[in-house]
Amino acid sequence: MTLAGKVALVTGAGRHQGLGKAICARLLSAGCAVALTDLASPQPLMDTANIGTLSEMDTVAADLATIGPKVIALPMDVRDEAQVEASIAAVVAEFGRLDILINNAGIGYLFSPIIDTPAEFWKAVMDVNLMGAFLCTKHAAQQMIKQGTGGRIVNIASQAAKSGHPHLSAYIASKHGLVGLTRTAALELGAHGITVNAVCPNHVTTGLGAVQNAYYAKLRGVSVEQYLADMRAGIPLGRVGIPEDTANACAFLCSDQAAYITGEAMNVSGGAEMH
Ligand SMILES: NC(=O)c1ccc[n+]([C@@H]2O[C@H](COP(=O)([O-])OP(=O)(O)OC[C@H]3O[C@@H](n4cnc5c(N)ncnc54)[C@H](O)[C@@H]3O)[C@@H](O)[C@H]2O)c1
């Protein structure tokens, strides 16, 4: 499977433990040029999660450069349309084109039962997980259509796009919505040779995943180790996800082998999710 000559932009990829870094690594190892992007400044509500640091993106890029030489790091807030446009222009200036967009940026840690959830929590999650993916899709697709050689868009949804989960109503709704965006974009962009798919991982202990583990273990009154053991017991393949599972699925969906797959929401969950 080769992605030689292709150029990708991956959002929310500036954290060492995150899925985004693994996706970039996998694309680079297939010969793709990669622009990794992430937030450049602290955001309201996000400091509560203590996930990573803002200077992390440059060290992630340095690690990735050992896998493939064609990698750049760009600060980009997916909620800011001007930043999205500027980043895509920067990618085209650097690498000459854009073939692949991976909408990976997401927040999933503003936990609260619905009856106590402040509207600002709801809006913060929707703005990143759903509006951000929409803005990136809009401008990446414009560039791909201009090039006239097709393209690939992969949205990192979640098992949360298929099933409910307590205390994460906005996250769950945003990921269900992301599958709706995937299907609509697949319909609209198919005529341009652009496929649009979603990947739906189950739990992975990334920075975000670790925060979720701590919250739900405390809620259930068990240790994090016990919480994860209980989770594994419910997964047919007997383990939680690792970043490479999602990264491999992305590489496949971006490859020529997946040329006839679009509008799909593909589970990568060890069998934890089957519909
Ligand atoms: N970890 C899991 O269990 C799991 C499971 C299913 C889906 N996901 C999804 O995978 C994606 C990556 O999550 P992760 O687990 O690697 O966590 P993570 O926190 O490491 O990655 C999320 C990234 O998004 C970035 N981000 C947040 N707001 C942003 C904004 N406004 N603009 C740009 N970037 C922004 C963060 O800085 C971070 O780097 C998310 O969309 C998440 O919902 C994660």
The ligand as an SDF file (V2000), in Angstrom:
LIG
                    3D

 44 48  0  0  0  0  0  0  0  0999 V2000
   -8.8890    8.0520   22.6290 N   0  0  0  0  0  0  0  0  0  0  0  0
  -10.0100    7.4320   22.3710 C   0  0  0  0  0  0  0  0  0  0  0  0
  -10.4330    6.5320   23.0990 O   0  0  0  0  0  0  0  0  0  0  0  0
  -10.8090    7.8100   21.1480 C   0  0  0  0  0  0  0  0  0  0  0  0
  -11.7700    6.9080   20.6930 C   0  0  0  0  0  0  0  0  0  0  0  0
  -12.5280    7.2460   19.5910 C   0  0  0  0  0  0  0  0  0  0  0  0
  -12.3230    8.4530   18.9420 C   0  0  0  0  0  0  0  0  0  0  0  0
  -11.3800    9.3040   19.4090 N   0  0  0  0  0  0  0  0  0  0  0  0
  -11.2090   10.5600   18.6810 C   0  0  0  0  0  0  0  0  0  0  0  0
   -9.8910   10.6190   18.1910 O   0  0  0  0  0  0  0  0  0  0  0  0
   -9.5070   11.9720   17.9970 C   0  0  0  0  0  0  0  0  0  0  0  0
   -8.1450   12.1900   18.6240 C   0  0  0  0  0  0  0  0  0  0  0  0
   -8.2770   12.0570   20.0380 O   0  0  0  0  0  0  0  0  0  0  0  0
   -7.1080   11.4850   20.9650 P   0  0  0  0  0  0  0  0  0  0  0  0
   -7.7010   10.3830   21.7590 O   0  0  0  0  0  0  0  0  0  0  0  0
   -5.8820   11.2650   20.1910 O   0  0  0  0  0  0  0  0  0  0  0  0
   -6.9240   12.6810   22.0030 O   0  0  0  0  0  0  0  0  0  0  0  0
   -5.8980   13.9050   22.0200 P   0  0  0  0  0  0  0  0  0  0  0  0
   -6.3930   14.8230   23.0600 O   0  0  0  0  0  0  0  0  0  0  0  0
   -4.5060   13.4160   22.0920 O   0  0  0  0  0  0  0  0  0  0  0  0
   -6.0910   14.5370   20.5600 O   0  0  0  0  0  0  0  0  0  0  0  0
   -7.0140   15.5380   20.2760 C   0  0  0  0  0  0  0  0  0  0  0  0
   -6.2610   16.6870   19.6670 C   0  0  0  0  0  0  0  0  0  0  0  0
   -7.1770   17.6620   19.2130 O   0  0  0  0  0  0  0  0  0  0  0  0
   -6.5820   18.9090   19.4850 C   0  0  0  0  0  0  0  0  0  0  0  0
   -7.5820   19.9770   19.4780 N   0  0  0  0  0  0  0  0  0  0  0  0
   -8.5250   20.2530   20.4120 C   0  0  0  0  0  0  0  0  0  0  0  0
   -9.2150   21.3400   20.0690 N   0  0  0  0  0  0  0  0  0  0  0  0
   -8.7030   21.7580   18.8790 C   0  0  0  0  0  0  0  0  0  0  0  0
   -8.9930   22.8520   18.0220 C   0  0  0  0  0  0  0  0  0  0  0  0
   -9.9490   23.7530   18.3100 N   0  0  0  0  0  0  0  0  0  0  0  0
   -8.2690   22.9770   16.8780 N   0  0  0  0  0  0  0  0  0  0  0  0
   -7.2800   22.0960   16.5910 C   0  0  0  0  0  0  0  0  0  0  0  0
   -6.9570   21.0560   17.3650 N   0  0  0  0  0  0  0  0  0  0  0  0
   -7.6670   20.8980   18.5090 C   0  0  0  0  0  0  0  0  0  0  0  0
   -5.9100   18.7270   20.8310 C   0  0  0  0  0  0  0  0  0  0  0  0
   -4.9560   19.7420   21.1060 O   0  0  0  0  0  0  0  0  0  0  0  0
   -5.3110   17.3540   20.6750 C   0  0  0  0  0  0  0  0  0  0  0  0
   -4.0210   17.3880   20.1190 O   0  0  0  0  0  0  0  0  0  0  0  0
  -10.6130   12.8150   18.6220 C   0  0  0  0  0  0  0  0  0  0  0  0
  -11.4750   13.2840   17.5960 O   0  0  0  0  0  0  0  0  0  0  0  0
  -11.3420   11.8240   19.5030 C   0  0  0  0  0  0  0  0  0  0  0  0
  -12.6810   12.1740   19.7060 O   0  0  0  0  0  0  0  0  0  0  0  0
  -10.6030    9.0060   20.4820 C   0  0  0  0  0  0  0  0  0  0  0  0
  1  2  1  0
  2  3  2  0
  2  4  1  0
  4  5  1  0
  4 44  2  0
  5  6  2  0
  6  7  1  0
  7  8  2  0
  8  9  1  0
  8 44  1  0
  9 10  1  0
  9 42  1  0
 10 11  1  0
 11 12  1  0
 11 40  1  0
 12 13  1  0
 13 14  1  0
 14 15  2  0
 14 16  1  0
 14 17  1  0
 17 18  1  0
 18 19  2  0
 18 20  1  0
 18 21  1  0
 21 22  1  0
 22 23  1  0
 23 24  1  0
 23 38  1  0
 24 25  1  0
 25 26  1  0
 25 36  1  0
 26 27  1  0
 26 35  1  0
 27 28  2  0
 28 29  1  0
 29 30  1  0
 29 35  2  0
 30 31  1  0
 30 32  2  0
 32 33  1  0
 33 34  2  0
 34 35  1  0
 36 37  1  0
 36 38  1  0
 38 39  1  0
 40 41  1  0
 40 42  1  0
 42 43  1  0
M  CHG  2   8   1  16  -1
M  END
$$$$
